[in-house]
Amino acid sequence: AQTVTQSQPEMSVQEAETVTLSCTYDTSESDYYLFWYKQPPSRQMILVIRQEAYKQQNATENRFSVNFQKAAKSFSLKISDSQLGDAAMYFCAYLSGTYKYIFGTGTRLKVLA
Amino acid sequence: NAGVTQTPKFRILKIGQSMTLQCTQDMNHNYMYWYRQDPGMGLKLIYYSVGAGITDKGEVPNGYNVSRSTTEDFPLRLELAAPSQTSVYFCASSVVWNTEAFFGQGTRLTVV
């Protein structure tokens, strides 16, 4: 069975600095998708970034980028120029053809002014 | 554009009571999902649907039922509520299975 592990329950970053959130996963499949979702205090999950496993190129969305290492089964999220509005829970998620997201336990990101 | 709307936002149930959590989406998405989120945990899939009239079990379906009579609506029924069902429930939808899932704001359910 697939699993997703986020080993950092909580991280802090100074405003305007860069922070990296870690995620590892375990799967025997070759075709899958990886996501980072943000959950602010409002509770609503919001997509941050999506990576297709068959693509070598790391996905980027403005200040958010990933380091996707398929062989190592690692999918970290880098947030550059951190802003107060980035403070939230961040969930790494795995998705394959079974339609079922597998979520990690989340990393709470605190942004310090 | 409302997206995914869940009602109610909060609810307290007594053990043994039943209730239905409502979910509706206005994006004409075929895929819809119900998740629960327990404290300190990620989301776990309860049920999902790939289109009207088609539903299937997820990881934690026991104690729940769903129906999908229309593309827009995907209600989740709790029968005989138990304290173990205390959780935050999220409904989500996606246009295709491997694209972004759009989530509702969640329902915080407490069973006492």
Contacts between the chains, C-beta under 8 A, distances in Angstrom:
chain1	res1	chain2	res2	distance
A	4	B	42	7.2
A	33	B	98	5.3
A	35	B	100	7.9
A	42	B	105	6.7
A	43	B	88	6.8
A	43	B	105	5.7
A	43	B	106	4.5
A	44	B	103	5.7
A	44	B	104	7.2
A	44	B	105	4.8
A	44	B	106	7.1
A	45	B	43	7.8
A	45	B	90	6.8
A	45	B	92	7.5
A	45	B	101	7.6
A	45	B	103	4.0
A	46	B	103	7.8
A	47	B	100	4.6
A	47	B	101	7.5
A	50	B	99	7.9
A	50	B	100	6.6
A	91	B	42	5.7
A	91	B	43	7.4
A	93	B	42	7.7
A	95	B	97	7.6
A	95	B	98	6.3
A	97	B	97	7.4
A	99	B	31	6.9
A	99	B	48	5.8
A	99	B	50	6.9
A	99	B	97	4.8
A	100	B	45	5.1
A	100	B	48	7.2
A	100	B	58	6.1
A	100	B	59	6.9
A	101	B	33	7.7
A	101	B	35	7.8
A	101	B	43	6.9
A	101	B	45	6.6
A	101	B	101	7.0
A	102	B	42	7.9
A	103	B	42	3.0
A	103	B	43	4.7
A	103	B	44	7.6
A	104	B	42	5.3
A	105	B	40	6.5
A	105	B	41	5.7
A	105	B	42	5.2
A	106	B	40	7.8
A	106	B	41	7.9
A	106	B	42	6.1
